[in-house]
Amino acid sequence: MADKIDLPPADTVRRHFGLLQLCDDISLYVCLNNPGATKTEEHPWYVDGFRKSEGLGPAGQGKLVACWVSEAEVGFDPMPFVGGFTAKLRQKVVPKELIKQEGLQEAYWRAAWWEQEIGFVGK
């Protein structure tokens, strides 16, 4: 029985952790911005690109920048994926008025689920 785990080199772990953080940033980008938002309407974290993406793109290119190219597509420059793809975001929108009337918990339970399909493409 082995007493230790063989870990990958530290630079590999750092790169993989950076890619995980980038995926988290992309999901937050989609959730924090309204579909179709212009650069001036974007959440301030993403106006100048993804902070932790430096060197993660193809051939170690600079910072990854995203923008909504329509209400159903997010474009990337440079494109971090081999090709475009779509994903579905399942969410609830809880109206503030309903929260005031019913309270947060009840308003959440009463709000309907809806699904948004989002395409991820190169710019």
C-alpha positions, -999 to 999 in steps of 0.1 A, spaced: 0 0 0 14 34 -9 19 60 18 17 91 -3 -2 105 -32 17 115 -63 7 151 -70 12 168 -104 38 195 -106 30 228 -89 27 247 -122 1 222 -134 -19 226 -102 -17 264 -106 -29 263 -142 -58 240 -134 -68 261 -104 -67 292 -127 -89 275 -152 -114 266 -125 -115 302 -113 -120 313 -149 -150 290 -152 -164 305 -120 -159 340 -134 -177 331 -166 -207 318 -147 -207 349 -126 -205 370 -157 -236 354 -171 -255 357 -138 -245 393 -129 -252 408 -162 -286 411 -180 -288 392 -212 -277 415 -241 -260 440 -217 -237 465 -234 -201 470 -221 -213 502 -203 -241 482 -186 -219 454 -175 -211 446 -139 -178 466 -132 -158 434 -125 -160 424 -161 -158 456 -182 -120 453 -187 -120 415 -190 -116 386 -165 -89 396 -140 -75 362 -134 -74 351 -170 -40 366 -179 -20 338 -197 -48 312 -196 -60 317 -231 -46 301 -263 -8 305 -265 -8 324 -232 -25 354 -248 -36 384 -227 -67 389 -206 -99 372 -218 -128 397 -226 -164 387 -228 -194 406 -241 -231 399 -248 -234 398 -286 -271 393 -283 -296 384 -256 -288 347 -262 -250 347 -269 -218 357 -251 -188 363 -272 -151 359 -261 -119 374 -273 -98 354 -275 -120 323 -276 -110 301 -247 -128 270 -259 -121 247 -289 -155 256 -304 -188 273 -296 -214 256 -274 -246 263 -256 -255 259 -219 -287 263 -200 -291 285 -169 -320 275 -146 -330 303 -124 -357 321 -105 -364 359 -107 -380 369 -74 -398 403 -78 -390 428 -52 -427 437 -48 -435 401 -40 -407 400 -14 -422 432 2 -457 416 3 -449 380 12 -413 380 26 -382 366 10 -388 329 17 -424 328 6 -417 350 -25 -389 326 -35 -411 295 -32 -438 312 -52 -415 324 -80 -414 302 -111 -383 285 -124 -373 295 -159 -344 284 -182 -323 305 -204 -302 290 -232 -269 308 -237 -245 303 -266 -208 308 -260 -190 319 -292 -158 336 -304 -159 373 -313 
